[in-house]
Amino acid sequence: MANVGRKLGVNISVFLQKANISPEIFASKLGYSVKDAWRIIEGKVIVPPIELDRITNILGTTKADLMTYEADYKVPELQYMKEFSNPDNLDKILDLMDEYVECRECV
């Protein structure tokens, strides 16, 4: 499931770049904080279908395109995604990092 969220986040990032929309403007249009917008882009949250509709309207695309687009992972903030030959290992490491960051934020 985490891999789906990350893929969606990468695709949102790619479509944001194509539409020349910054994460700050994206957050503003959705009524989110910039931190929450980045959590979506990083694939750290599950995006409900109704919110996915709002995102596709902002990006000028469809849900199908957003879910199935195959990004070449040239998003600078997400370059690490192409370095792993086994995507399961990437998911495990990213999940551990996410847990660590959440623990640090709570402390």
Secondary structure, DSSP 8 states (H G I E B T S, - for coil): -HHHHHHHHHHHHHHHHHTT--HHHHHHHHT--HHHHHHHHTT-S---HHHHHHHHHHHT--HHHHHH-------GGGGGGGS-SSHHHHHHHHHHHHHHHHHHHH-
